Amino acid sequence: MQLIRNRGDGNAIEAGPVFQTEWGWTQFNLNLFWAHDAAARRQNQAKLQWQALHRWQPGWRAGVQGFAEPKSWRAGPAFKAALGERAELSVAYLWGNVYRSRSDLFSAQLQWGF
């Protein structure tokens, strides 16, 4: 479950099952979310997130990632790298459409365990 606070735009909540498995050296993720946005005209919608990452070397994974929502989708390459024992960097470049308009997205996430 994820709670989202948007200043001036209202609040949102996302909840749903998250699935992860490994087959050989490949990790698969599938997330199915129901989202409720208190400020949007269409308050409820379904969201799909998926990812497949193959382990190339210890600490390095590469694969594909995608997102789908009503009238929107994005997909593209994704990479993960371990930075020491506690840190991990994930990057992805996704392209597709959002409400029938071309959309590109670059995302980067740094996780630090403690």
MONOR-V820706 format. One record per run of one state. SS is the DSSP state (@ for helix, = for strand, . for the rest). FROM is the first residue (numbers start at 1). LEN is the number of residues. If there is no record, write none. Layout:
((SS/FROM/LEN) (SS/FROM/LEN))
This chain:
((./1/1) (=/2/5) (./7/3) (=/10/6) (./16/2) (=/18/6) (./24/2) (=/26/12) (./38/6) (=/44/14) (./58/2) (=/60/10) (./70/2) (=/72/12) (./84/3) (=/87/12) (./99/2) (=/101/12) (./113/2))
